[in-house]
Amino acid sequence: MKMLDTALIGVRWTLYDLVDRLYGARINATLNELQIKGCMDFLDEGQSVWRMPGRRQGMFRAWSHIAKRNRRLRLHGLDVGGILAQVDQPEAAIHLVMTGLQIPERLWMDYFALELSKLHGWAGFVRWRAQARDYYWQDRNPADLVDFIAIRLVLSLPLIEEAAKQHQRDFRYPAWVRCLEERPHECLLRHELHSGAILPDYAHRVEVALDSGDAARIKTLSQDYEREKTAREAATRALRLQELCGRAGIPRAELAGKRSAALRQMIDAVYAFRSQEGFVWMQALERTYARALLAKLAEHRARTADPSVQPVSNEPRRDGSEIQALFCIDVRSERLRRRLEQLGHYETYGVAGFFGVPVNFIELGKGHEAALCPAIVTPNNVALEMPHRHGGHEHDGHSLFHLATEVVHDLKSTVLAPYITVEAVGLLFGFDMVGKTLAPAAYNSWRKTLDNGKQPTRLMIDKIPRDDALDLIATLQEEMVVRAVDRHFGVKREAVTTGMIRELREIALGNTCGRSDFARRFDLDAAAETLFLTSLRLEYGLNPEQAKIQLEHLARIGFRIELQALLVGNLLKTIGLVEGFAKIVLVVGHGSSSQNNPYESALDCGACGGDRGLVNARIFAAMANRREVREQLAERGIRIPEETWFIPALHDTTTDETSLYDIEQLPPGRLTQLTRIQEDLSAAGRLCAQERCAELEEIGVDSPETAASRVKRHALDWTQVRPEWGLSKNASFIIGSRNLTRALDLEGRAFLHSYDHLHDPSGELLVGILSGPLIVAQWINLEHYFSAVDNDVYGSGSKIYHNVVGRFGVMTGNVGDLRTGLPAQTVLKGERPYHQPMRLITLIEAPLSCVEGALAKVFKVRELVQNGWVRLLVLDPVTDRVSVFEHGRWSAQPWPPGPNHRTRADRRTGADRPVGAEAARRRRKRAATLEASP
């Protein structure tokens, strides 16, 4: 046991940490609760009906305004009004508290880091908000870590002062240093008592001695306690060491011998292994998986290369009649690709699920943009979703279900309504709950009959000509004039001519001047007309500055034909699809369906920014079907036949159902094939569902049809905590041709990206794969890795106890830190890991020189490989060797291993080892070989 070190004050312990540890206070818990409630009020993004006032002033000022009159704080004995009366800036508040507690300035940065670590989830979210560009809520209600620390310190000061009064002690920094130096034995016993680490039979004696205040008695008891606790810990360790030595075959007598070095060697080995224990087990997992993967690939290669083996009938034909499908690299797509190819005449490709189209998307009926691309990419273009037809009344009204939902929401948002309508609202909630719980599939089907559904839409992906953009802005401005006239004067549209409206717009924009016809027609004096024109400029945005902004926004909509051709061509070249196009090419994005699941976006497409991949699939297909795009692609050597048609689709990874979209735009000749394609997709999905039900340990699943019904029920059941296991067990990222993995059961654990090095002599396409899709896959892999290693710290615990807060995060219970990482149900199976925590094993089918050249151009990926976050293997089709990067160097061996390849056991026995080989082996012992390293 060691005495408490004064050097750790402000570095490992805050001042109130010492109060809690040595006096049994709960300052940290109280402080966390108060700050969390303040953060929930300020950072709310629309979940709360009563919003915190003054949020546009910033986090600290808005909180200060409330805290000065907060009776809840006064009930806790905290009157922060005196502190806040002295400062109005967060920096000043921090300085006031730190100097008041007399903390040396050299410790300030360490102390701030300690404070931020107390609520790392909330602090991390505030930091992300402060650094996020164009984040709506940050622009509207600014907050940063300075505000966060200032609020925490202002709350901590009165709590520390109140505890000092209660215990009649000085709890400022200099006093704590003197306490630990002058009364070390007392501090040690207090720490043992209040931390819960004290020996049970000593607890009462320690408490009595501390209450007596007798320094000599405390010192004597402390020394006795140290000896006793050290002896008991030594005895426990000795028993464990004895058991370990017994299992290692070391006799007990040898351990007791005075001249025996066995005991010291065993102790050294235990400590050496302890420091690397986690890494050893992780390496074992990686080696086991990598060997099995390479063995599968080698067996497949040998089978396909054997001329005596007849090709199976379901291999795709190269006669232009087969169907091709572009899938996301997602591990769940691996199952569907394999099953679809088994059905026959399908050729599949893997590519990042945003299909090479980075775009901001504005959904129909919504006014905000959603970035549908990897987080490392910033889109410059915007796509709009528009209705197929205007007018009509079939969608103008609301469905019965929609109206009921709005009524319930309005009642929930009213303060008094729930008290007087609880029976009526309870009936609506109860009916919904019973249906979703007892019969989710039937209830969901019935509910769809009440809902009109979303009307058919199309995407605007072409650039708007400048003249058309100006006409659109003019139309919008004229509509604003009509609304303003109605609002200010009660004059309806039929009483105003188009000439009057346009004249008012031109005057407001400053293009003309003088008295308007509208003013003369309705007898407005000069003052009233001026006031109205000013309102048009300021309130309705009819001014040159706003018109310029609107024109810039319209300029971002759509893609020029040249850019469309570039995006389509780059993707096709990346996956090696530059010739032999089928008549139908499916572009399959993916998404997930589940009820009551705050983590639903974690099951969607990571390449689409956590959204579904359907929009990107629709945009890519629309571009690839454009005649102008194909003409430009032909000039670049990619000739897509006129009869080829790209069809977007969405794979639901929870139900394994795949739906086709935009089929109304197909030429008549292609419609006849859709029935067979849809039947094949359904059949493949049922086989996937049966495969996944086995992993979910579903009982009574004896057919693909039963499996399909079971997984669909999971997607609709709001009590289901694991509708799918999602990306768990992801382990590898394979970059290469489909011939490398076709027909292999990779168990839904591999990201598959198509790549043909023969179409990439410069290596630029491989650079794109490494800098984009590989980064996203590595993020997904590490997210699962850390959540599985320590779910309580790096994950988010059980989702059963989760509550959504502010529409931006999740916390456990009603007050707690924001949870980071994935829930336990995603990575654990009971109390044991379901996801095997290992680093992403990346295997590239390309010449080693090509891979080395690509790594040299991508700094981030090179760092990940060199620092061991990604395990990189290269299958060189030119030299038929496999190379692995470890310990800063490449090591290669033949692949597949030939008959003369020596095994690991052969190397240990030294069979046929030439003279001098032992010295060479010692020099190379740290150089990785494929069998020893993956």
DRENTI-697371 format. One record per residue (C-alpha): residue in one letter; x negated, y, z. Coordinates in steps of 0.25 Angstrom, whole numbers, padded with zeros to 4 digits, always signed. Each point is the difference from the previous one (the first is absolute). Last residue first. Example, Ala and Ser with C-alpha at 12.3 -4.5 7.8 and 13.67 -1.06 7.14 Angstrom:
S-0055-0004+0029 A+0006-0014+0002 
END
This chain:
P+0007-0050-0157 S-0014-0002+0005 A-0005-0014+0002 E+0005-0007-0013 L-0003+0012-0008 T-0014+0002+0005 A-0004+0012+0008 A-0014+0004+0002 R-0003+0000+0015 K-0007-0013-0001 R-0008+0004-0012 R-0014+0002+0007 R+0002-0013+0008 R+0004-0008-0012 A-0013+0005-0007 A-0008-0005+0012 E+0007-0013+0000 A-0001-0002-0015 G-0015-0001+0000 V-0001-0014-0005 P+0013-0004-0007 R+0013-0004+0007 D+0005-0013-0006 A+0010-0001+0012 G-0002+0011+0010 T+0011-0005+0009 R+0006+0014+0002 R+0000+0003-0015 D+0007-0013-0004 A+0011+0003+0010 R+0002+0014-0006 T+0002-0007-0013 R-0010-0001-0012 H+0005+0003-0014 N-0005-0011-0009 P+0014-0004-0004 G+0004+0014-0004 P+0006+0010+0009 P+0011+0008-0007 W-0006+0009+0000 P-0015+0001+0000 Q-0006+0008+0012 A-0002+0015+0003 S-0004+0009+0012 W+0001+0015-0001 R-0006+0009+0010 G+0004+0010+0012 H+0002-0011+0010 E+0011-0006-0008 F+0005+0001-0015 V+0004-0013-0006 S-0003-0005-0014 V+0006-0011-0008 R-0007-0006-0012 D+0005-0004-0014 T-0010+0009-0006 V+0009+0008-0010 P+0013-0003+0008 D-0006+0007+0012 L+0009-0003+0012 V-0003+0011+0010 L+0003+0000+0015 L+0002+0012+0009 R+0004-0001+0015 V+0006+0014+0003 W-0002+0007+0013 G-0014-0004+0000 N-0007+0013+0000 Q-0006-0002-0014 V+0013-0004-0005 L+0009+0011+0006 E-0011+0010-0003 R-0001-0004-0015 V+0015+0001+0000 K+0000+0015+0005 F-0012+0004-0009 V+0006-0005-0013 K-0010+0001-0012 A-0011-0009+0005 L+0011-0010+0003 A+0003+0000-0015 G-0014-0003-0004 E-0002-0011+0010 V+0013-0006-0005 C-0005+0000-0015 S-0013-0005+0004 L+0007-0012+0007 P+0007-0004-0013 A+0015+0000+0003 E+0010-0008+0007 I+0002+0007+0013 L+0003-0006+0014 T+0003+0009+0011 I+0002-0006+0014 L+0007+0010+0009 R-0005-0001+0014 M+0007-0010+0009 P+0010-0001+0011 Q+0009-0012-0003 H+0014+0005-0001 Y+0009-0009+0008 P-0007+0003+0013 R+0005-0007+0013 E+0009+0005+0010 G+0013-0003-0008 K-0005+0000-0014 L-0007+0013-0001 V-0003+0010-0012 T+0013+0006-0004 Q+0008-0004+0013 A-0010+0008+0008 P+0003+0013-0006 L-0010+0006-0010 G-0010+0012+0003 T+0003+0012+0008 R+0010+0002+0011 L+0003+0014+0004 D-0002+0001+0015 G+0012-0002+0009 V+0013+0005+0005 N+0014-0007-0004 G-0006-0014-0001 T-0012-0003-0009 M-0003+0011-0011 V+0003+0001-0014 G-0003+0011-0010 F+0004+0011-0010 R+0015+0001+0001 G-0001+0008+0013 V-0002-0013+0008 V+0004-0014-0004 N+0002-0009+0012 H-0008-0014+0001 Y+0003-0010+0011 I+0003-0012-0009 K-0012+0005-0009 S-0009-0007+0009 G-0014+0007+0001 S-0005+0011-0009 G-0013-0004-0005 Y-0014+0005+0003 V+0002+0000+0016 D+0010-0010+0003 N-0002-0008-0013 D-0015-0003+0003 V-0006-0008-0011 A+0013-0002-0008 S+0003+0015-0002 F-0015+0002-0003 Y+0000-0010-0011 H+0013+0003-0006 E-0003+0015-0002 L-0014-0004-0004 N+0006-0009-0012 I+0010+0011-0004 W-0011+0010-0001 Q-0009-0009-0007 A+0011-0003-0010 V+0002+0015-0002 I-0015+0002-0002 L-0001-0012-0010 P+0012+0006-0008 G-0007+0014-0002 S-0015+0002+0000 L-0003-0015-0003 I+0010-0001-0011 G-0004+0013-0007 V-0015-0004+0001 L+0004-0013-0007 L+0006+0008-0011 E-0012+0009-0002 G-0010-0012-0001 S-0005+0005-0013 P+0002-0013-0008 D+0014-0001+0006 H+0009-0009-0010 L-0010-0012+0002 H+0001+0002+0015 D+0015-0004+0000 Y+0007+0004+0012 S+0014-0004+0006 H+0001+0003+0015 L+0005-0011+0010 F+0002+0003+0014 A-0002-0013+0007 R+0007-0007+0012 G+0014-0004-0006 E-0004-0015+0002 L-0011+0001-0011 D+0007-0012-0008 L-0008-0001-0012 A+0007-0001-0014 R-0008+0012-0006 T-0011+0005+0009 L-0012+0002-0009 N+0008+0000-0013 R+0007+0012+0006 S-0012+0008-0003 G-0008+0007+0011 I+0001+0008+0013 I+0004-0008+0012 F+0003+0007+0013 S+0000-0010+0012 A+0006-0002+0014 N+0014+0004+0001 K+0006-0008+0012 S+0010+0010+0002 L+0005+0008-0011 G+0015-0002+0002 W+0004-0010+0011 E+0014+0002-0005 P+0013+0003+0007 R-0008-0001+0013 V+0008+0008+0011 Q+0013-0005-0005 T+0011+0007+0009 W+0005+0009-0012 D+0003-0012-0009 L+0000+0004-0015 A-0014-0004-0004 H+0001-0012+0009 R+0012-0005-0007 K-0006+0001-0014 V-0012-0008+0006 R+0010-0011+0004 S+0008+0000-0013 A-0013-0001-0009 A-0005-0012+0009 T+0013-0007-0001 E+0000+0001-0015 P-0015-0004-0001 S+0004-0013+0008 D-0001-0007+0013 V-0001+0012+0010 G+0006-0006+0012 I-0009+0007+0010 E-0008+0013-0004 E-0015-0001+0005 L-0003+0014-0006 E-0011-0007-0008 A+0009-0010-0005 C+0010+0011-0004 R-0011+0007-0008 E-0001-0012-0010 Q+0015-0002-0001 A+0001+0015-0003 C-0010-0001-0010 L+0007-0011-0007 R+0013+0008+0000 G-0007+0012-0006 A-0006-0009-0011 A+0014-0004-0003 S+0006+0014+0000 L-0011+0005-0009 D+0002-0011-0010 E+0015+0003+0000 Q-0002+0014-0002 I-0010-0003-0012 R+0010-0009-0006 T+0012+0010+0001 L-0009+0011-0005 Q-0004-0007-0013 T+0013+0004-0008 L-0002+0015+0004 R-0013+0001-0008 G+0006+0001-0014 P+0010+0010+0005 P-0011+0010+0003 L-0002+0003+0015 Q+0005+0013+0006 E+0011-0006+0008 I-0010-0009+0006 D-0006+0011+0008 Y-0002-0009+0012 L-0003-0015+0002 S+0002-0006+0014 T-0009-0010+0007 E+0005-0007+0013 D-0011-0006+0009 T+0009+0004+0012 T-0010+0007+0008 T-0010+0003-0011 D+0011+0007-0008 H-0007+0000-0014 L+0005+0012-0009 A+0000+0000-0015 P-0004+0010-0011 I+0001-0005-0015 F-0010+0002-0010 W+0004-0003-0014 T-0009-0006-0012 E+0007+0000-0013 E-0008+0012-0005 P-0013-0007+0003 I-0010+0006+0010 R-0013+0003-0007 I-0011+0004+0009 G-0012+0005-0008 R+0000+0014+0005 E+0007+0005-0012 A+0011-0010+0003 L+0001+0006+0013 Q+0004+0013-0006 E+0011-0006-0008 R+0005-0008+0012 V+0001+0012+0008 E+0008+0007-0011 R+0010-0012-0002 R+0003+0000+0015 N+0002-0014+0006 A-0013+0001+0008 M+0004+0013+0007 A+0014-0005+0004 A-0007-0013+0005 F-0010+0008+0008 I+0011+0009+0006 R+0009-0011+0004 A-0011-0008+0006 N-0004+0012+0008 V+0014+0002+0005 L+0002-0014+0004 G-0013-0001+0008 R+0007+0002+0014 D-0006+0010+0010 G-0012-0002+0009 G-0009+0010-0008 C+0003-0007-0013 A-0013-0009+0001 G+0005-0004+0013 C+0012-0006-0005 D+0011-0003+0010 L-0001-0009+0012 A-0006+0011+0008 S+0011+0009-0004 E+0010-0008+0007 Y-0007+0002+0014 P+0011+0007+0006 N+0009-0012-0002 N+0015+0000+0003 Q+0003-0008-0013 S-0010-0006-0010 S-0003+0001-0015 S-0014+0001-0006 G-0006+0006-0012 H-0006-0005-0013 G-0004+0005-0014 V+0001-0009-0012 V-0003+0005-0014 L+0006-0011-0009 V-0006-0001-0014 I+0009-0005-0010 K-0004-0003-0015 A-0013-0005+0005 F-0013+0008-0003 G-0012-0008-0005 E-0009+0012+0001 V-0005+0010+0010 L+0004-0007+0013 G-0014+0000+0007 I+0006+0004+0013 T-0008+0013+0000 K+0002+0002-0015 L+0015+0000+0002 L-0001+0010+0012 N-0009+0010-0007 G+0009-0001-0013 V+0013+0003+0008 L-0006+0012+0007 L-0007+0006-0012 A+0012-0002-0009 Q+0009+0008+0011 L-0011+0010+0001 E+0000+0003-0015 I+0016+0000+0000 R+0000+0011+0011 F+0005-0005+0013 G+0012+0005+0008 I+0003+0011+0010 R-0011+0009+0004 A+0003+0011-0009 L+0014+0001+0006 H-0007+0004+0014 E-0009+0010-0007 L+0013+0007-0006 Q+0007+0000+0013 I-0012+0007+0006 K+0000+0010-0011 A+0014+0003+0002 Q-0002+0002+0015 E-0010+0010-0003 P+0008+0007-0010 N+0012+0002+0009 L+0014-0006+0001 G-0003-0008+0013 Y+0014-0001+0005 E-0002+0007+0013 L-0011+0010-0004 R+0002+0004-0014 L+0015-0002-0001 S+0002+0007+0014 T-0008+0012-0006 L+0010+0000-0012 F+0012+0000+0010 L-0006+0011+0008 T-0003+0008-0012 E+0014-0002-0005 A+0006+0004+0013 A-0008+0013+0001 A+0003+0004-0015 D+0015-0001+0002 L+0007-0012-0005 D+0013+0002-0008 F+0002-0014-0004 R-0002+0001-0015 R-0010+0011+0002 A-0008-0008+0009 F+0001-0012-0009 D-0004+0008-0012 S-0013+0003+0007 R-0006+0014+0003 G-0014+0002-0004 C-0013-0009-0002 T-0005-0012-0008 N-0010-0011+0001 G-0001+0002+0015 L+0004-0014+0004 A+0012+0005+0007 I+0004+0009-0012 E-0001-0012-0009 R+0008-0009+0008 L+0011+0010+0002 E+0000+0002-0015 R+0001-0015-0002 I+0012-0001+0009 M+0007+0012-0006 G-0002-0006-0014 T+0006-0013+0004 T+0013+0007+0004 V+0005+0001+0014 A+0014-0002+0004 E+0001-0015-0003 R-0012-0002+0009 K+0007+0004+0013 V-0002+0014+0006 G+0000-0001+0016 F-0010+0011+0001 H-0012-0005+0007 R+0002-0015-0001 D+0006-0001-0014 V-0010+0010-0006 A-0011-0008+0007 R+0005-0013-0005 V+0001+0005-0015 V-0014+0007+0002 M-0006-0013+0005 E+0006-0007-0012 E-0007+0010-0009 Q-0013-0003+0006 L+0001-0015-0002 T+0004+0002-0015 A-0012+0010-0001 I-0009-0011+0006 L+0005-0011-0009 D-0002+0009-0012 L-0014+0004+0004 A-0003-0015+0001 D+0006-0003-0013 D-0009+0011-0007 R-0012-0006+0008 P+0002-0014-0005 I+0004-0010+0011 K-0010-0011+0001 D+0005-0014-0001 I+0003-0010+0011 M+0014+0003+0004 L+0005-0013+0005 R+0014-0006-0002 T+0011-0003+0009 P+0012-0009+0002 Q+0009+0004+0012 K-0003-0005+0014 G+0010-0009+0006 N+0015+0002+0001 D+0000-0006+0014 L+0012-0007+0005 T-0003-0013-0008 K-0014+0001+0005 R+0005-0001+0014 W+0006-0014-0003 S-0013-0005-0005 N-0007+0005+0012 Y+0010-0006+0010 A-0002-0014-0008 A-0015+0000+0001 P-0001+0006+0014 A+0010-0010+0007 L-0001+0000+0015 T-0010+0012+0002 K+0003+0010-0011 G+0015-0002+0001 V+0001+0000+0015 M-0008+0013+0000 D+0008+0007-0011 F+0013-0003+0007 G-0006+0005+0013 F-0005+0013-0005 L+0013+0003-0007 L+0008-0004+0012 G-0009+0008+0010 V+0003+0012-0009 A+0015-0001+0003 E-0002-0003+0015 V-0011+0011+0002 T+0008+0011-0006 I+0001+0010+0012 Y-0013-0002+0006 P-0007-0002-0013 A+0005+0013-0005 L-0006+0009+0011 V-0014+0002-0005 T+0002-0002-0015 S-0011-0007-0008 K+0006-0014+0003 L+0013+0004-0005 D-0006+0006-0013 H-0007-0013-0002 V+0012-0009+0002 V+0008+0009-0010 E-0011-0001-0010 T-0001-0015+0000 A+0015-0001-0001 L+0000+0008-0012 H-0011-0008-0007 F+0007-0013+0003 L+0013+0005-0006 S-0008+0005-0012 H-0002+0014-0003 G+0006+0008-0011 D-0008+0006-0012 H-0005-0014-0005 E+0012-0004-0009 H+0004+0014-0002 G-0007+0004-0013 G-0010+0010-0003 H-0014-0003-0004 R-0005-0013-0006 H-0012-0009+0002 P-0003+0007+0014 M-0014+0006+0002 E-0013-0005+0007 L-0011+0010-0001 A-0015-0003-0002 V-0011+0009+0005 N-0014+0001-0005 N-0013+0004+0008 P-0001-0012+0009 T-0011+0000+0011 V-0006-0014+0001 I-0007-0006+0012 A+0014-0003+0006 P+0003-0009-0011 C+0011+0004-0009 L+0015+0003+0001 A+0000+0014+0006 A+0014+0004+0005 E+0005+0013-0004 H+0011+0007+0008 G+0014+0005-0005 K+0008-0013+0000 G+0013-0003-0007 L-0007-0008-0011 E-0014-0003+0004 I-0012+0009-0002 F-0012-0007-0003 N-0015+0004+0001 V-0008-0008-0010 P-0013-0008-0001 V+0003-0010-0012 G-0011-0011+0000 F+0011-0011+0002 F+0004+0005+0014 G-0001-0014+0004 A-0015-0002-0002 V-0002-0010-0011 G+0002-0015-0002 Y+0003-0007-0013 T+0010-0011-0003 E+0002-0009-0012 Y+0013-0008-0001 H+0003-0011-0009 G+0004-0010+0010 L+0007-0002+0014 Q-0014-0002+0006 E-0003+0014-0004 L+0011+0006+0008 R-0004-0008+0012 R-0014+0005+0000 R+0004+0015-0003 L+0011-0001+0011 R-0010-0005+0010 E-0011+0010-0003 S+0010+0011+0001 R+0000-0001+0015 V-0015+0002+0000 D+0002+0014-0006 I-0008+0002-0013 C+0013+0006-0006 F+0006-0008-0012 L-0001+0002-0015 A+0008-0011-0008 Q-0002-0006-0013 I+0011-0008-0007 E-0004-0010-0011 S+0004+0001-0015 G-0013+0007-0005 D-0007-0013-0004 R-0010-0001+0011 R+0008-0010+0008 P+0000+0000+0015 E-0004-0013+0008 N+0013-0007+0004 S-0003-0012-0008 V-0012-0004+0008 P-0013+0000-0008 Q-0005-0014-0002 V-0012-0004+0009 S-0010-0008-0008 P-0007+0013-0005 D-0004+0003+0015 A-0002+0015+0001 T+0014+0002+0006 R-0002-0010+0011 A-0015+0005+0003 R+0005+0014+0001 H+0011-0003+0009 E-0009-0008+0009 A-0009+0011+0000 L+0010+0010+0004 K+0006-0008+0011 A-0014-0003+0005 L-0003+0015+0000 L+0013+0003+0008 A-0003-0011+0010 R-0014+0005+0002 A+0005+0014+0002 Y+0011-0004+0010 T-0010-0008+0009 R-0010+0011-0001 E+0009+0011+0003 L+0006-0007+0012 A-0014-0004+0005 Q-0005+0015-0001 M+0012+0005+0008 W-0003-0010+0011 V-0014+0004+0000 F+0004+0015+0000 G+0009-0002+0012 E-0011-0007+0008 Q-0012+0010-0003 S-0003+0006+0013 R+0005-0013+0007 F-0009-0009-0008 A-0012+0008+0005 Y+0005+0000+0015 V+0003-0015-0001 A-0013-0003-0006 D-0008+0008+0010 I+0007-0008+0011 M-0003-0013-0006 Q-0014+0003-0002 R-0002+0004+0014 L+0007-0012+0005 A-0008-0009-0009 A-0014+0006+0004 S-0002-0011+0010 R-0012+0002+0010 K+0009+0002+0012 G+0009-0012-0004 A+0015+0003+0003 L+0004+0000-0014 E-0007-0013-0003 A+0007-0006+0011 R+0014+0004-0006 P-0003-0007-0013 I+0000+0008-0013 G+0010-0007-0010 A+0006+0013-0005 R+0013-0004+0006 G-0007+0000+0014 C-0007+0013-0003 L+0013+0006-0002 E+0006-0005+0012 Q-0012+0004+0008 L+0001+0014-0006 R+0015+0001+0004 L-0003-0004+0014 A-0012+0009+0001 R+0009+0012-0005 T+0010-0003+0011 A-0010-0001+0011 A-0007+0013-0005 E+0014+0008+0000 R+0002-0005+0014 A-0014+0004+0005 T+0001+0014-0007 K+0014+0002+0007 E-0006-0004+0014 R-0012+0008-0001 E+0007+0013-0005 Y+0011-0002+0010 D-0011-0001+0012 Q-0007+0013-0006 S+0014+0007-0001 L+0004-0004+0014 T-0013+0006+0006 K+0001+0013-0008 I+0015+0002+0004 R-0004-0003+0015 A-0011+0010-0001 A+0008+0011-0007 D+0012-0001+0010 G+0012+0006-0008 S+0010-0009+0008 D+0009-0001-0012 L-0011-0005-0009 A-0003-0011+0010 V+0014-0004+0002 E+0002-0001-0016 V-0013-0008-0001 R+0004-0010+0011 H+0014-0002-0006 A-0005-0003-0014 Y-0012-0009+0004 D+0008-0013-0001 P+0005+0003-0014 L-0013+0003-0006 I+0001+0014-0006 A+0002+0001-0015 G+0013+0007+0001 S-0005+0014-0005 H+0005+0007+0013 L-0008-0009+0010 E-0013-0002-0009 H-0001+0015-0003 R+0002+0004+0014 L-0010-0010+0005 L-0011+0006-0010 C+0004+0014+0003 E-0002-0003+0015 H-0013-0006-0002 P-0005+0011-0009 R+0003+0011+0010 E-0011+0011-0003 E-0003-0002-0015 L+0014-0004-0004 C+0007+0011+0008 R-0011+0011-0004 V+0003-0003-0015 W+0015+0000+0003 A-0001+0014+0007 P-0008+0006-0012 Y+0011-0005-0009 R+0013+0005+0007 F+0008-0009+0009 D-0002+0007+0013 R+0007-0008+0011 Q+0012+0002+0009 H+0006-0013-0005 Q+0013+0007-0004 K-0006+0013-0003 A-0010-0006-0010 A+0011-0008-0006 E+0008+0013-0003 E-0013+0006-0006 I-0002-0012-0009 L+0014+0000-0005 P+0000+0016-0002 L-0013-0002-0009 S+0005-0012-0008 L+0012+0007-0007 V-0009+0011-0005 L-0010-0010-0004 R+0010-0008-0008 I+0006+0012-0007 A-0014+0005-0004 I-0004-0013-0005 F+0012-0001-0010 D-0001+0014-0004 V-0015-0002-0004 L+0004-0013-0006 D+0009+0007-0011 A+0014+0004-0002 P+0008+0008-0010 N+0015+0000-0001 R+0004+0003-0015 D-0013-0003-0007 Q-0002-0012+0009 W+0014-0005-0002 Y-0001+0001-0015 Y-0014-0007-0002 D-0007+0008-0011 R-0014-0005+0004 A-0001-0009+0012 Q-0011+0004+0009 A+0008+0006+0011 R+0011-0011-0001 W-0011-0011+0001 R-0006+0007+0013 V+0014+0000+0006 F+0003-0014-0004 G-0014-0004+0006 A+0003+0007+0013 W+0013-0006+0002 G-0006-0014-0002 H-0012+0003+0008 L+0007+0004+0012 K-0010-0001+0011 S-0011+0000-0011 L+0002+0015-0003 E-0003+0003+0015 L-0013-0008+0000 A-0004+0007-0013 F+0002+0014+0006 Y-0008-0004+0012 D-0012-0004-0009 M+0001+0013-0007 W+0001+0008+0013 L-0012-0007+0007 R-0011+0010-0004 E+0010+0011+0005 P-0001-0005+0014 I+0014-0003+0006 Q+0004+0010+0011 L+0014-0004+0000 G+0004+0014-0002 T-0010+0002-0011 M+0006-0012-0007 V+0014+0005+0002 L-0002+0015-0004 H-0008-0004-0012 I+0010-0010-0005 A+0011+0011+0002 A-0008+0010-0008 E-0002-0010-0012 P+0015-0003+0000 Q+0004+0015-0001 D+0010+0008+0009 V-0007+0000+0013 Q+0002+0006+0014 A+0015-0003+0001 L-0003-0014-0005 I-0007-0003+0013 G+0010+0006+0009 G+0011-0006-0007 V-0006-0014+0001 D+0008-0003+0013 L-0001-0014+0002 G+0006-0007+0012 H+0006-0011-0008 L+0014+0007+0002 R-0007+0013-0006 L-0003-0008-0012 R+0014-0004-0002 R+0004+0014+0002 N-0006+0005-0013 R+0000+0015+0000 K-0015+0003-0003 A-0001-0013-0007 I+0010+0003-0011 H-0008+0012-0006 S-0013-0007+0003 W+0005-0012-0009 A+0003+0009-0011 R-0014+0008+0002 F-0008-0013+0000 M+0007-0007-0012 G+0000+0011-0009 Q+0008+0013-0002 R+0009-0007-0010 R+0005-0009+0011 G+0008+0011+0007 P+0011-0008+0005 M+0000-0015+0002 R+0011-0006-0008 W+0013-0005+0005 V+0005-0011-0010 S-0013-0008+0002 Q-0004-0010-0012 G-0004+0012-0009 E-0015-0001+0000 D-0003+0001+0015 L-0014+0005+0003 F+0004+0011+0010 D+0009-0008+0009 M-0007-0013-0001 C-0013+0007+0003 G+0006+0006+0013 K+0005-0013+0004 I-0013-0007-0002 Q-0007+0011+0008 L+0009-0002+0012 E-0001-0015+0000 N-0015+0000-0002 L-0003+0010+0011 T+0009-0009+0010 A-0008-0013-0004 N-0013+0007+0001 I+0003+0007+0014 R+0005-0013+0006 A-0008+0001+0013 G-0006-0012+0007 Y-0011+0008+0007 L-0013-0005-0006 R+0004-0004-0014 D+0012+0010-0002 V-0008+0011+0005 L-0013-0004-0008 D+0009-0001-0012 Y+0005+0014+0003 L-0014+0006-0001 T-0002-0007-0014 W-0008-0013+0000 R-0010-0006-0011 V-0007+0013-0004 G+0005+0010+0009 I-0005-0007+0013 L-0008-0011-0005 A-0013+0006+0004 T+0005+0000+0015 D-0002-0015+0000 L+0009-0009+0008 M-0008-0010+0008 K-0003-0013-0006 M+0005-0014+0003 
END
